[in-house]
Amino acid sequence: ANELIERGGKPPLRILWQQFTSTMVLILIAAAVVSGLLGKATETIAIATIVILFGLLGFVQEYRAEQAMAALKKLAMPVVRVVRGGSRRELSSRELVPGDLILLEAGSAIPADVRLVESVNLRIQEAVLTGESEAVEKDTAALVGDALPLGDRINMGYMGTTVTYGRGAAVVVETGMATELGKIAALIQDVEESSTPLQRRLDSVGKLLALVGVVVAGLVMLIGLALQENLRDMFLTAVSVAVAVVPEGLPAVVTVTLALGAQRMLRRNALIRKLPAVETLGAVTIIASDKTGTLTENRMTVTVIDVAGHYLELVGTSHPHPAPALSGPAVAPVRLAEQPPAIGLALAGGALCNDAALQPDSETGRYAVVGDPTEGALLVAARQAGLDREALLADVPRVSELPFDSERKRMTTVHRLPDDLGRLPEALIGLRAAGLRPDEQYVAFTKGAVDGMLDISSHIWVGGEPQPLDDGWRERIQQANEQMAQNGMRVLGISAQWIDRPEESLERDLTIIGLIGMIDPPRPEVKAAVATAKSAGIRPIMITGDHPLTARFIAYDLGISDDGRVKTGQMLDTLSAEELEATVDEVSIYARVTPAHKLQIVEALQKKGHIVAMTGDGVNDSPALKRSDIGVAMGITGTDVSKEASDIVLLDDNFATIVAAVREGRVIYDNIRRFVKFSIAGNVGKVLVMLLAPLLMGAGAAVALQPLQLLWLNLLTDGLLGLGLGVEPAEKNTMRRPPRNPQAGLFSDGLGVHVLWVGVLVGVVALLVGWAYFDPANPADRTWQTMIFTTLAFLQVGQALASRSGSESFFALGAGTNRTLLALATLVVALQLLVLYAPFLEQFFQIVPLASRDLLVAIAVGSIGFWAIEIEKWLIRRGSGNR
């Protein structure tokens, strides 16, 4: 059958299973099992509840059905007209087989890959596959060459593309998964989603802490056995130590921090489909962007009208909204009364010699182009000057035509002039001065390629009247044509011919009115976004299926490339993977590339150590979107396929939104590092307490902290304070520093050293407090354990408040700049007091109420961590000032 086979994505049960396979969760599961075997029902239930909540939270966030195939199917299920057995019939495209003859006309969706056998002015819009915004002129002639790029195969049509003009017939050559669209579908399925830098770092941290936990737990067992403690109790203690090592609050804090970041980004028009992508954005070193629809507006727009003696740049000929629709009222009207008559003639000629239409939408007040995009651009430019094609046709009706064909590369329409030339519309007022003879009652307008038009022209419109087209004028027109082409424009010539009857020979002795240059223009906000990205150490590159000259012009104009070096798909085909990898850091423009090339470029960049964000909107972008570290799809012009393959969808199609997302990603990563620094330093302290308490205080102090006390400190205290750190505002230099090294771990840039010294400080302080309150004569008295438990809680509060910045003082930052953390710190203190003094919780946590004096000691000693970190930051600032 002619359909795309859905091989299925990741099933829900697999997603759920993966939530319980991370190292940290496995340690918790092991702790729950051991606690259950030892008869500790309370601990078992508490740990099991935590594990289940983690799993469900992760499942809800990550559950994304793999709908890329369903979206592809939406593109590819039209009803088609087929000739079978000599008779015409309509069939579902699903029933097509190779060898079927199908009939094509304007508006037809092409249902399979086909070889054209008849083509009458046929043009096909292939942007969905190639990225080219301009419809491709098709022909039936055989082509020379075995490996032509997709955009150059003018005798072929492809599944998922659309006929915009003309008619034709074609033989089906490939169906289903064998089509070019099917190959993209297979690429999407075959591409493995790479884990994000955050996932890789957290996995590394989990494995490291698991190893540390096992080693420390073993040491505790050995110490206990040496002190002749009960084997069962020491085994439980060893499990408690393993629990103490692992920051159980980390997965929850990371998930919630990412979710809050995603909400903030949604308010900035960036929809996050996969939460870890939020953080990964902060590490991006390359933004690999498609051109059409991402850097440009995805529609042809007239930008220049060049008539003899006058050069007019049109501003505002397209509505700033990126949808392929145009505002009803003109954005920046062209006042014809202020322009020479040739400008009006050129605009009117382009609108009259035209088969496209502007279709109004009564609900939105916009106009959509129906027909060829190039002809649509001419209608929009005419409308800009207040010229409506239908109104013009009412005054000078079309009576005959010579349709466009790829050999002549032009089109001509013949129009009857009114008997009274005074009734001519303003745009055609110049015709009065044309020296018309009484018998010349018709005007023919011709538009097309400039070179061919020069061959059939004898005059040029100068100063309101035709003048001979001498060699000097021909050279000037050629130079203007070449200059516009080098500036990335498509150039059309507009000419006129006055005749006395419609059937008279056309397209000879024409009078050239002027040249019209058009381009798929860059989005106005992109240039500033590119500059901002560069200042943040991010290199933007362009990867497009469009022509190299166009790609170079757009890239240079936006500041993406200064040297203009371009590599084409054919060049890439000659390179080995190693050779491509050696050049990807030097080239910022790739043109005439296929989906497979895009994938190769992304993979080569990743092998060089880059974190790649790939932006795009077409089906052709989907495999690279899925393979890149961050796939960014366009929400308005993007296809369903690209959205499903992406991590982030830009709801406003605004390239600048990516820069805002990068900033948010950097803030989130900074905040996750803050939590890791704060949490693991506290865990080091707890492990030291568990490990050294028996050595310092003897056999009666074998268990300094009960499992539930550890879980309280690790989950509730750490978790709540971690959430507060997770919403810390951006620092001043967030977008003025280069991206972090993708290879650097979470403990780089001094974080590991900080964790060790703060952890040792926390452990020593808590141990000394416990030692001061421990009574060897009465080891059953739990006051010393309660003091350690409470002191650690207050130490964590002080740590969190001081960890808001790596160098700025807490007092310089101001408490009010993160009221969430202040409120959560207050809540943690209140909950700790509740645990201490609520009778029903005393037995549950195996503690005793503290006297007022003892509570004040715990608070005072607990503040040591805050002041120590503040001193460290003062030394850092002092060192920076001296440098």
C-alpha positions in Angstrom: 0.0 0.0 0.0 1.1 3.6 -0.7 1.4 4.6 2.9 4.0 5.4 5.5 4.5 2.5 7.9 4.3 3.4 11.5 6.9 1.4 13.4 5.8 2.7 16.7 7.6 4.9 19.3 8.4 4.3 22.9 5.5 2.5 24.6 4.1 4.0 27.8 5.2 1.0 29.9 8.7 1.4 28.8 8.7 5.1 29.7 7.3 4.2 33.1 9.9 1.4 33.6 12.7 3.8 32.8 11.7 6.1 35.7 12.8 3.3 38.1 16.1 2.5 36.5 18.2 5.5 37.5 20.9 4.9 40.0 19.5 7.1 42.7 16.1 5.5 42.5 17.6 2.0 42.5 19.4 2.8 45.8 16.1 3.9 47.3 14.4 0.7 46.2 17.3 -1.4 47.7 16.9 0.6 51.0 13.1 -0.1 51.0 13.6 -3.8 50.4 16.3 -4.1 53.2 14.1 -2.1 55.6 11.2 -4.4 54.8 13.3 -7.6 55.4 14.4 -6.2 58.7 10.8 -5.5 59.8 11.0 -1.7 59.6 7.6 -1.2 58.1 7.5 2.6 58.7 10.8 3.2 56.8 9.8 0.8 54.0 6.5 2.6 53.5 8.1 6.0 53.5 10.8 5.1 51.1 8.4 3.2 48.8 6.1 6.2 48.7 9.0 8.5 47.7 10.0 6.1 44.9 6.5 5.9 43.5 6.1 9.6 43.6 9.4 10.1 41.7 8.4 7.6 39.1 4.9 9.1 38.5 6.3 12.6 38.3 8.9 11.6 35.8 6.4 9.6 33.8 3.9 12.4 33.5 6.6 14.9 32.4 8.3 12.5 29.8 5.3 10.8 28.4 5.2 12.0 24.8 3.6 9.8 22.2 5.8 9.3 19.2 3.4 11.0 16.7 5.9 11.9 13.9 4.5 9.1 11.7 0.9 10.1 12.3 1.8 13.7 11.3 3.5 12.5 8.2 0.4 10.5 7.2 -1.7 13.7 7.4 0.5 15.1 4.6 0.1 12.1 2.4 -3.5 10.9 2.0 -5.2 12.8 -0.8 -7.7 11.5 -3.3 -6.1 11.4 -6.8 -7.2 11.2 -10.4 -5.7 8.1 -12.1 -5.7 6.7 -15.6 -6.0 2.9 -15.4 -6.8 0.6 -18.2 -7.5 3.6 -20.4 -10.2 5.0 -18.2 -10.1 7.8 -15.6 -11.1 7.2 -12.0 -10.6 8.7 -8.6 -8.8 6.6 -6.0 -7.4 7.0 -2.5 -3.7 7.7 -2.7 -3.2 4.6 -0.6 -4.2 2.4 -3.6 -1.6 3.8 -5.9 1.1 1.4 -7.3 4.2 2.0 -9.4 3.2 2.4 -13.0 -0.1 4.3 -12.4 -0.6 7.4 -14.5 -1.9 10.3 -12.4 -3.3 13.7 -13.5 -2.1 16.9 -11.8 -3.5 20.4 -11.7 -3.0 23.5 -9.6 -3.8 22.7 -6.0 -3.1 19.0 -6.3 -1.2 17.3 -3.6 1.3 14.9 -5.1 0.5 11.4 -3.6 3.7 9.5 -4.4 7.1 10.0 -6.1 6.4 10.4 -9.8 8.1 10.9 -13.1 6.5 13.7 -15.2 5.4 12.7 -18.7 3.3 15.8 -19.5 4.0 19.3 -18.2 2.0 22.4 -19.2 3.4 25.4 -17.3 3.7 23.1 -14.3 5.2 24.5 -11.0 5.4 22.6 -7.7 6.0 24.0 -4.3 8.7 21.7 -2.7 9.6 23.8 0.4 8.3 21.0 2.7 11.2 18.8 1.3 13.9 21.0 0.1 13.4 24.2 2.1 13.2 26.4 -1.1 10.5 29.0 -0.8 10.1 29.4 -4.6 7.9 27.0 -6.6 10.0 24.8 -9.0 9.3 24.9 -12.7 8.9 21.4 -14.0 9.7 19.8 -17.3 9.5 16.3 -18.8 13.0 16.3 -20.4 15.5 13.7 -19.3 18.3 15.0 -17.0 22.0 14.3 -17.2 23.7 13.2 -14.0 23.1 10.4 -11.5 23.1 12.2 -8.2 21.3 15.5 -8.8 20.1 17.3 -5.6 16.4 17.0 -5.0 15.7 20.6 -5.9 17.3 20.2 -9.3 15.3 17.1 -10.4 12.8 19.2 -12.5 11.2 16.1 -14.2 10.2 14.6 -10.9 7.4 15.2 -8.3 7.5 14.0 -4.7 5.0 12.8 -2.2 3.8 15.6 0.2 4.5 18.5 -2.2 1.9 20.6 -4.0 1.2 21.8 -7.5 0.8 25.6 -7.5 0.4 26.3 -11.2 -0.3 24.6 -14.5 -1.2 21.0 -15.1 0.5 17.8 -16.1 0.5 14.0 -15.9 3.0 11.7 -14.3 3.8 8.0 -13.8 4.2 6.7 -10.2 7.7 5.4 -9.6 7.9 5.0 -5.9 5.2 4.6 -3.2 5.1 4.5 0.6 8.3 4.1 2.5 10.3 4.1 -0.8 9.4 7.7 -1.5 11.6 10.6 -0.5 9.1 11.4 2.3 9.2 7.8 3.3 13.0 7.9 3.5 12.7 10.9 5.9 10.1 8.9 7.9 12.7 6.0 8.1 15.4 8.5 9.2 13.1 9.8 12.0 12.5 6.3 13.2 16.2 5.2 13.0 17.6 8.3 14.7 18.4 7.6 18.3 17.5 10.4 20.7 20.7 11.4 22.5 20.6 11.9 26.2 20.9 15.6 27.3 24.0 16.9 29.1 22.0 17.2 32.3 20.9 13.6 32.1 24.4 12.5 31.5 25.8 14.5 34.4 23.1 13.4 36.8 23.7 9.8 35.8 27.4 10.3 36.5 26.7 11.9 39.9 24.3 9.1 40.7 26.9 6.4 39.9 29.6 8.2 41.8 27.4 8.6 44.9 26.2 5.0 44.7 29.9 3.8 44.7 30.6 6.2 47.7 27.5 5.0 49.5 28.5 1.3 49.1 32.0 1.9 50.3 30.9 4.0 53.3 28.2 1.6 54.2 30.7 -1.2 54.2 33.0 0.8 56.4 30.1 1.4 58.9 29.4 -2.4 58.9 33.1 -3.1 59.7 33.2 -0.5 62.4 30.0 -1.8 64.0 31.2 -5.4 63.9 34.6 -4.3 65.4 32.6 -2.7 68.3 30.6 -5.9 68.6 27.3 -4.2 67.7 24.2 -6.2 66.8 24.6 -7.4 63.2 20.9 -6.6 62.3 21.2 -3.1 63.7 24.4 -2.4 61.9 23.0 -3.7 58.6 20.2 -1.2 59.0 22.7 1.5 59.8 24.7 0.7 56.7 21.5 1.1 54.6 20.9 4.4 56.4 24.4 5.6 55.4 23.7 4.7 51.8 20.5 6.7 51.9 22.4 9.6 53.5 24.9 9.7 50.6 22.2 9.9 47.9 20.5 13.3 47.5 17.0 11.9 47.3 15.6 15.4 46.7 17.7 15.9 43.6 15.4 14.3 41.0 12.3 16.1 42.4 14.0 19.5 42.6 15.5 19.1 39.1 12.1 18.2 37.6 10.2 20.9 39.4 13.0 23.5 38.5 12.8 22.5 34.9 9.0 22.6 34.9 9.0 26.1 36.4 11.5 27.2 33.8 9.3 25.7 31.1 6.4 27.7 32.4 8.4 30.9 32.2 9.5 30.1 28.7 5.9 29.4 27.7 5.2 33.0 28.7 7.9 33.9 26.2 6.3 31.8 23.5 8.6 28.8 23.7 6.7 25.6 24.4 8.9 22.9 26.0 8.0 19.4 24.9 10.8 17.6 26.8 11.8 19.0 30.2 15.6 18.3 30.1 15.8 20.4 27.0 15.3 23.5 29.1 18.7 23.0 30.8 20.4 21.8 27.7 19.7 25.1 26.0 22.0 26.8 28.4 24.9 24.7 27.1 24.2 25.3 23.4 27.3 26.2 21.4 25.8 25.9 17.9 22.4 27.0 16.6 22.0 25.3 13.2 19.1 27.0 11.5 17.2 26.3 8.4 16.8 29.3 6.2 13.3 29.3 4.8 10.6 30.1 7.4 13.2 30.3 10.3 15.6 33.0 9.3 13.3 34.3 6.6 9.6 35.0 6.3 8.9 32.0 4.0 7.2 34.0 1.2 8.5 35.9 -1.8 8.3 39.6 -1.3 9.0 42.4 -3.9 11.7 44.6 -2.5 12.9 46.6 -5.5 11.4 48.2 -8.6 14.1 49.5 -11.0 12.9 51.6 -13.9 15.0 53.8 -16.1 16.1 56.8 -14.0 14.4 55.6 -10.8 15.1 52.9 -8.2 12.4 52.3 -5.6 12.9 50.1 -2.5 9.6 48.8 -1.1 9.5 48.7 2.7 6.7 46.9 4.5 5.5 44.9 1.6 4.8 41.9 3.9 3.0 41.7 7.1 5.3 41.1 10.1 3.3 38.1 11.2 5.2 35.0 9.9 2.1 33.1 8.7 1.8 32.9 4.9 -0.8 35.6 4.9 -0.8 39.3 4.4 -2.5 42.2 6.2 -5.5 43.6 4.5 -4.5 47.3 4.7 -1.1 48.2 3.3 1.7 48.5 5.8 3.6 51.2 4.1 1.7 52.5 1.1 3.4 53.4 -2.2 1.9 56.7 -3.4 1.8 56.5 -7.2 1.2 60.2 -7.5 4.6 60.8 -6.0 6.3 58.3 -8.3 7.2 58.4 -12.1 4.6 56.8 -14.3 6.8 53.8 -15.0 6.5 52.6 -11.4 2.8 52.4 -11.7 3.0 50.7 -15.1 5.5 48.1 -13.7 3.2 47.3 -10.7 0.1 47.2 -12.8 1.8 45.1 -15.4 2.9 42.6 -12.8 -0.6 42.4 -11.4 -2.3 42.0 -14.8 0.1 39.5 -16.2 -0.7 37.2 -13.4 -2.8 34.1 -12.5 -2.5 34.2 -8.7 -5.1 35.7 -6.4 -5.3 37.2 -2.9 -8.0 35.3 -1.0 -9.6 37.3 1.9 -10.4 35.8 5.3 -13.4 37.6 6.8 -12.5 36.5 10.3 -8.9 37.6 10.4 -8.9 40.4 7.9 -5.9 38.9 6.1 -5.3 37.8 2.6 -3.7 34.5 1.7 -1.9 34.0 -1.7 -3.6 31.4 -3.8 -1.3 30.2 -6.7 2.3 30.7 -7.5 4.2 32.5 -4.7 6.2 34.7 -7.1 3.0 35.9 -8.8 1.5 36.4 -5.3 4.4 38.7 -4.4 3.6 40.8 -7.4 -0.1 41.1 -6.3 1.0 42.1 -2.8 3.3 44.8 -4.2 0.5 46.1 -6.4 -1.9 46.1 -3.4 0.7 48.1 -1.5 0.2 50.8 -4.1 -3.5 50.5 -3.8 -3.9 48.5 -7.0 -6.4 45.6 -7.0 -6.0 43.1 -9.8 -9.8 42.6 -10.2 -10.4 46.3 -10.4 -7.6 46.7 -13.0 -9.1 43.8 -15.1 -12.5 45.6 -15.0 -10.8 48.6 -16.7 -8.5 46.7 -19.0 -10.0 43.2 -19.4 -7.8 40.3 -20.4 -8.7 39.0 -23.9 -5.9 36.5 -24.6 -2.6 35.2 -23.3 0.6 33.3 -24.0 1.0 31.1 -20.9 4.3 30.7 -19.2 6.6 27.9 -20.2 10.1 26.9 -19.1 11.6 27.3 -22.6 10.5 31.0 -23.1 10.6 31.7 -19.3 8.0 34.3 -19.7 4.2 34.9 -19.8 2.2 37.5 -21.8 -1.4 38.7 -21.4 -3.3 40.9 -23.8 -5.7 43.6 -22.5 -8.3 45.8 -24.2 -7.9 49.5 -23.6 -10.9 51.7 -23.1 -12.1 53.8 -25.9 -11.5 56.9 -23.8 -8.0 56.8 -22.5 -9.0 59.3 -19.9 -10.8 56.5 -18.1 -7.5 54.6 -17.6 -6.7 53.9 -13.9 -4.0 56.1 -12.3 -1.4 53.3 -12.5 -1.8 53.0 -16.3 -1.9 56.8 -16.8 1.5 56.5 -18.5 -0.1 54.7 -21.4 -1.6 58.1 -22.5 1.9 59.3 -23.3 2.8 56.2 -25.3 2.1 57.9 -28.6 -0.7 55.4 -29.3 -2.1 55.4 -32.8 -5.9 55.3 -33.0 -5.9 51.7 -34.1 -3.8 50.5 -31.2 -6.6 49.4 -28.9 -4.8 46.7 -27.0 -1.8 46.5 -24.7 0.2 43.3 -24.0 2.1 42.9 -20.8 5.0 40.4 -20.6 6.8 39.3 -17.5 9.7 36.9 -17.3 13.5 36.4 -17.3 15.4 39.5 -18.1 18.0 37.9 -20.5 15.3 36.5 -22.8 13.3 39.7 -22.6 16.2 41.8 -23.9 16.3 39.6 -27.0 12.7 40.5 -28.0 12.7 44.2 -26.9 13.5 47.3 -29.0 12.6 50.1 -26.6 12.8 51.1 -23.0 10.4 53.4 -21.1 12.3 56.6 -20.2 10.8 59.8 -18.8 7.2 58.8 -19.6 7.7 57.6 -23.1 9.4 54.8 -25.1 12.9 55.4 -26.3 15.2 53.1 -28.5 17.0 50.4 -26.5 20.6 51.0 -27.5 23.7 49.0 -26.4 24.2 51.4 -23.5 20.8 50.7 -22.0 21.2 46.9 -22.6 24.4 46.9 -20.7 22.9 48.9 -17.8 19.9 46.5 -17.6 22.2 43.5 -17.6 24.3 45.0 -14.8 21.2 45.8 -12.8 19.9 42.2 -13.3 23.3 40.7 -12.2 23.5 43.0 -9.2 20.1 42.0 -8.0 20.8 38.3 -8.5 24.0 38.6 -6.4 21.9 40.2 -3.7 19.9 37.0 -3.5 16.9 38.3 -5.5 14.8 36.7 -8.1 14.5 39.3 -10.9 11.6 39.6 -13.4 11.4 42.0 -16.3 8.1 43.8 -17.0 7.5 44.9 -20.7 4.6 46.2 -22.7 3.6 46.1 -26.4 0.9 48.1 -28.0 -1.1 46.3 -30.7 -4.2 46.8 -32.8 -5.7 43.3 -32.5 -5.4 40.4 -30.0 -4.2 37.8 -32.5 -1.3 40.0 -33.6 2.2 38.6 -33.2 3.2 39.0 -29.6 6.5 39.1 -27.7 8.4 41.1 -30.3 9.5 44.8 -30.3 8.7 45.1 -26.7 9.2 48.2 -24.6 10.9 47.3 -21.3 9.2 49.2 -18.4 11.5 48.0 -15.6 12.9 45.3 -13.4 11.2 43.9 -10.3 13.4 42.2 -7.7 12.0 39.9 -5.0 13.3 37.9 -2.2 12.2 35.7 0.7 13.3 38.4 3.2 15.0 37.9 6.5 12.9 38.3 9.6 13.5 41.8 11.0 14.3 40.5 14.5 16.8 37.8 13.5 19.8 40.1 12.9 19.8 41.3 16.6 19.2 37.7 17.8 22.2 36.5 15.8 24.4 39.3 17.3 23.2 38.4 20.8 23.9 34.7 20.3 27.4 35.6 19.2 28.0 37.7 22.2 27.0 34.8 24.3 29.6 32.6 22.6 27.1 30.7 20.4 27.9 30.2 16.7 24.8 30.4 14.4 25.1 28.4 11.2 22.7 28.1 8.2 21.7 24.7 6.8 19.3 25.0 3.8 18.2 23.3 0.7 18.2 26.6 -1.1 20.6 28.0 -3.8 24.1 28.8 -2.6 24.0 32.5 -3.8 20.7 33.1 -1.9 22.0 31.3 1.2 25.3 33.4 1.2 23.4 36.7 0.8 21.0 36.0 3.6 23.7 34.7 5.9 25.9 37.7 5.2 23.0 40.1 5.7 22.2 38.6 9.1 25.8 38.4 10.3 25.9 34.6 10.4 29.0 34.5 8.1 31.6 37.1 7.4 33.7 35.2 4.9 30.8 33.8 2.8 32.2 30.3 2.6 29.5 27.9 1.4 29.5 24.1 1.3 26.9 22.5 -0.9 25.4 19.0 -0.6 27.4 17.8 -3.6 30.6 19.0 -1.9 29.5 17.1 1.3 29.1 13.9 -0.8 32.8 14.0 -1.7 33.8 14.2 2.0 34.4 11.3 4.4 33.0 11.6 7.9 36.4 12.5 9.2 36.9 15.2 6.5 33.5 16.7 7.3 34.3 16.7 11.0 37.5 18.5 10.3 35.7 21.4 8.4 32.5 21.9 10.4 34.1 24.5 12.7 35.1 26.6 9.7 31.9 26.8 7.6 28.7 28.5 8.6 26.7 28.2 5.4 25.5 24.9 3.9 23.3 25.0 0.8 21.5 22.6 -1.5 21.6 19.9 1.2 19.3 16.9 1.7 17.8 15.7 5.0 20.6 13.1 5.2 23.2 15.9 4.8 21.6 17.9 7.7 21.9 14.8 9.9 25.6 14.3 8.9 26.4 18.0 9.7 24.7 17.8 13.1 26.5 14.5 14.0 29.8 15.9 12.9 29.3 19.0 15.1 28.4 16.7 18.0 31.5 14.6 17.5 33.5 17.9 17.8 32.0 18.3 21.3 29.4 20.9 20.4 25.9 21.0 21.9 23.7 21.6 18.9 20.3 23.3 18.7 18.7 22.7 15.3 15.9 24.9 14.2 13.5 24.2 11.4 9.9 24.1 10.2 9.7 21.6 7.3 9.5 17.8 7.0 13.0 17.9 5.7 14.3 19.2 9.1 12.7 16.4 11.2 15.5 13.8 11.3 18.1 16.4 12.3 15.7 18.0 14.8 15.4 14.6 16.5 19.1 13.8 16.5 20.3 17.2 17.7 20.7 18.0 21.4 17.9 20.5 21.1 15.3 20.4 18.3 13.5 23.7 17.9 10.5 23.7 15.6 8.4 26.7 14.4 4.9 26.7 15.9 3.1 28.6 13.2 4.8 27.7 9.9 6.2 24.4 11.2 4.8 21.1 10.0 3.3 18.6 12.5 6.3 16.4 11.7 8.9 18.9 12.8 7.0 19.7 16.0 6.7 16.1 17.0 10.4 15.6 16.3 11.4 18.6 18.4 12.2 19.4 22.0 11.0 23.0 21.9 8.3 24.7 19.7 8.5 28.4 19.1 4.9 29.6 19.2 5.7 32.9 17.5 8.2 31.5 15.0 10.6 34.1 16.3 14.3 33.3 16.1 14.9 35.8 18.9 12.9 33.6 21.2 15.7 31.0 21.0 18.0 33.5 22.6 15.6 34.2 25.4 15.3 30.4 25.8 19.1 30.0 25.9 19.2 32.6 28.7 16.6 30.7 30.7 18.5 27.5 30.1 21.6 29.0 31.6 19.7 30.3 34.6 18.2 26.9 35.2 21.6 25.1 35.0 23.1 27.6 37.4 20.3 27.0 39.8 20.6 23.2 39.5 24.3 23.6 40.3 23.4 25.7 43.3 21.2 22.9 44.6 23.8 20.2 43.9 26.4 22.3 45.7 24.1 22.9 48.7 22.7 19.4 48.9 25.8 17.2 48.4 27.8 19.3 50.8 25.1 18.6 53.4 25.2 14.9 52.5 29.0 14.8 53.0 28.4 16.2 56.5 25.7 13.6 57.3 27.9 10.7 56.1 30.8 12.0 58.3 28.4 12.1 61.2 27.3 8.5 60.6 30.8 7.3 60.0 32.6 9.0 62.8 30.1 9.1 65.6 30.8 5.5 66.8 34.5 6.3 66.7 34.2 9.5 68.6 31.5 8.5 71.1 31.9 4.8 71.4 29.6 1.8 71.1 26.6 3.6 72.5 26.6 6.0 69.5 26.5 3.4 66.7 23.5 5.1 65.0 23.7 8.9 65.1 20.8 9.4 62.8 17.8 7.2 62.2 16.7 6.4 58.5 13.6 8.5 58.8 15.6 11.4 60.2 18.0 11.1 57.2 15.0 11.0 54.8 13.5 14.1 56.5 16.8 16.0 56.0 17.4 14.8 52.5 13.9 15.1 51.1 11.9 17.7 53.0 14.6 20.0 54.3 16.9 19.7 51.2 14.0 19.5 48.8 12.1 22.6 50.0 15.2 24.7 50.2 16.4 23.3 46.8 13.1 24.5 45.2 13.9 28.0 46.6 17.3 27.9 45.0 15.7 26.7 41.8 14.0 30.0 41.2 17.0 32.2 41.9 17.0 35.1 39.4 19.6 35.4 36.6 23.0 36.9 37.5 24.2 40.0 35.6 26.7 38.2 33.3 24.4 35.3 32.3 24.5 36.2 28.6 28.0 37.8 28.6 29.9 34.6 29.2 30.7 31.8 26.8 28.7 28.5 27.0 29.9 26.2 29.7 32.2 23.4 28.6 29.9 20.5 27.5 32.5 18.1 28.8 32.7 19.7 32.2 31.0 17.9 35.1 28.7 19.2 37.7 31.6 19.5 40.1 33.8 21.7 37.9 34.8 25.3 38.5 35.5 24.8 42.1 32.2 23.2 43.1 33.8 20.0 44.1 36.2 21.7 46.5 33.4 23.8 47.9 31.3 20.6 48.5 34.2 18.9 50.4 35.2 21.8 52.7 31.6 22.7 53.5 30.7 19.1 54.0 33.6 18.5 56.4 32.6 21.7 58.3 29.0 20.6 58.6 30.0 17.1 59.7 32.5 18.4 62.3 30.1 21.0 63.7 27.3 18.4 64.1 29.6 15.8 65.5 30.9 18.2 68.2 27.4 19.2 69.2 26.5 15.5 69.5 29.6 14.7 71.4 28.9 17.6 73.8 25.4 16.2 74.6 26.3 12.5 74.6 26.1 10.8 78.0 28.1 7.6 78.0 26.4 6.6 81.3 23.0 7.0 79.6 23.3 6.1 75.9 19.5 5.5 75.7 19.0 9.3 76.1 18.2 10.6 72.6 19.0 14.2 73.4 22.4 14.0 71.6 20.8 12.5 68.4 18.1 15.2 68.5 20.7 17.9 68.8 22.6 16.5 65.7 19.3 16.2 63.8 18.2 19.7 64.6 21.7 21.3 64.2 21.9 19.7 60.7 18.5 21.2 59.8 19.6 24.7 60.8 23.0 24.2 59.1 21.1 23.4 55.8 19.0 26.5 56.1 22.1 28.7 56.5 23.8 26.9 53.7 20.9 27.5 51.3 20.7 31.2 52.1 24.4 31.6 51.5 24.4 29.5 48.3 22.3 31.9 46.2 25.5 33.2 44.5 29.0 31.9 44.1 30.5 35.3 44.8 27.9 37.9 45.7 27.1 38.4 49.4 23.6 37.4 50.6 23.2 41.0 51.9 24.2 42.5 48.6 21.7 40.4 46.7 18.9 41.3 49.1 16.6 38.9 50.7 13.7 40.3 48.7 15.1 39.2 45.3 14.2 35.6 46.1 11.2 35.7 48.3 10.4 32.1 47.5 13.6 30.9 49.1 13.0 33.1 52.2 9.5 31.8 52.6 10.6 28.1 52.2 13.5 28.6 54.7 10.9 30.0 57.2 8.7 26.9 56.4 11.6 24.5 57.0 12.3 26.1 60.4 8.6 25.9 61.3 8.4 22.2 60.3 11.5 21.3 62.2 10.0 22.9 65.3 6.8 21.0 64.7 8.8 17.7 64.6 10.6 18.6 67.8 7.5 19.6 69.9 4.5 17.7 68.4 4.1 14.6 70.7 2.8 12.3 67.9 5.9 13.0 65.9 8.5 12.4 68.6 8.1 8.6 68.6 7.8 8.5 64.8 11.2 10.2 64.4 12.7 8.7 67.7 13.7 12.1 69.1 13.0 14.1 72.3 11.8 17.7 72.8 14.7 20.2 73.3 14.9 22.7 76.1 14.9 26.3 75.0 18.5 26.7 75.8 19.4 23.7 73.7 17.3 24.9 70.8 19.2 28.2 70.9 22.5 26.4 70.9 21.3 24.4 67.8 20.3 27.6 66.0 23.5 29.5 66.9 25.8 26.6 65.9 23.6 26.0 62.8 24.4 29.5 61.6 28.2 28.7 61.3 27.7 27.3 57.8 26.1 30.5 56.6 28.9 32.7 57.9 31.6 30.4 56.7 30.3 30.5 53.1 29.9 34.3 53.3 33.6 34.5 54.3 34.5 32.3 51.3 32.6 34.6 48.9 34.3 37.6 50.5 37.7 36.0 49.8 36.6 35.3 46.1 35.6 38.9 45.6 38.8 40.2 47.2 40.8 37.9 44.9 39.0 39.0 41.8 39.5 42.7 42.8 43.2 42.2 43.2 43.4 40.6 39.8 
